[in-house]
Amino acid sequence: MKLTIGKSTASFIYLILFCAALAISTASGVSDRYPEIIFFIYLAGMLLFLLFISRGDFKTTNDKLIFWGATAVKIAYALYRFPISDIAYPHLSGDAGGFWRTAVQYYGGDFDRVYTTFPYVLNFEFHIFGKNVLCCCLTNIVLSMLMVLLVIKVLNKFNIYGNGRFFATFISALLVYGIQVSNSILRESIYFAFVTASFYMYIEYIGSKRQSRLYLALLFMIPVLILHIGYFPIAAVYIFDVFTREKVRTNREFANRAIIILVFVVFVVFASRLSSTDYVTKGRGVEGIISRIVGANSDEFMGEAGSRYLAGLKITSIPTFLLYSPIKFIYYMFSPLPTNWRGLTDILAFLLDGCVHLACLLMSVKCLNKLKRENSDGRHDADIRILRVGFWSVVLCGFVFGLGTATAGTAIRHRDVMIGVESLLIGMSAYYLKKSVPVVTVQADALRCD
């Protein structure tokens, strides 16, 4: 029997072997002595990885231009932001500075400082390529481009072309914040890749009904939830969708779903105790719960940041939650709103970021209504289900983070994590709204992992 290895599997085997070889050089001290050389080796290796894993997925010239153009732009911005001479000692401030300094301590064997879980990730990266800020940025860039590739793969499954395909690919690849954050020592690029991979697997589950795909969709959310528990609504929406859309026919199915719920609840409680804010905010009651879930920090609760909004609306009880949460959701999703504009930068942020999220929600609702009207024969069941899961994942995460977010900068940072899901919602909606003939729905044999 001939053993065949799929493209994705072969690409990740190559990546593991490449990183293992670098780790050996780091253990021998080579990476720390020659960080510039290691960066260019790592750059070549990562570009080869992207080349291998993307083979056959680009169906249009725009796919190639946007994907590789975005990769080039992000790499160029990394080189502009961090000169080669500062590769091992970058000038970082805020969260990025805290993450970097703590990871450097861990890399040196000093684990006394209690911080967030992210410095452990950076420390792991340091053991692959040394203390190298450009290699860290390149890792983030590759993760962000994996998100784009997953978006393209879903578009291929749905045979989505035209404006819908262009919008989805362009937004996922060249969103301004995505370019910036992929060149920062922050967690968001990990979220980009794993949230989109999770949604991709759930789409496959809907089409194939293979239980393993559901488990993978939930598994891909674990790194995200460990780093930030605020994205738990995504997994919750999956579970709710499974229970409401699929009938339990056997005792085994009932037991499997009961186990999924139990494990999910236990994990959320566990991850909440790993809250990245515990060292800053230790409030009790409703406010304490909110601060732990949304990852609010002292600046948001007590500071006077320039992009701060709704400073007087603070949720401290159930009545204030019911009254203020819809307002805070709106500001979170679309800020900086005109009432808070301070100049051209805020206007551009609203037009280039806030309007993307507004378009996503409006187009999704309009598309869902259209598909439901045309679904008398059930041909759009899978399409509707996918759009609903994506829509409610975006909305519920918006409500959760909106509770404790009070600055436009922090809002952009958290909400853009969902851009892979939102890009697909925009692309699918644009395609289906324009199409007046029966659309191609998801087929089980088309949703196949290699």
Helices and strands as residue ranges (DSSP letters): H 7-27, H 30-33, H 35-53, H 61-81, G 84-86, H 94-107, H 118-129, H 133-157, H 163-174, H 176-181, H 188-208, H 211-219, H 221-227, G 229-231, H 232-245, H 251-273, H 285-294, H 298-302, H 318-334, G 338-340, H 344-349, I 350-354, H 355-373, H 381-404, H 408-415, G 416-418, H 419-434, G 444-446
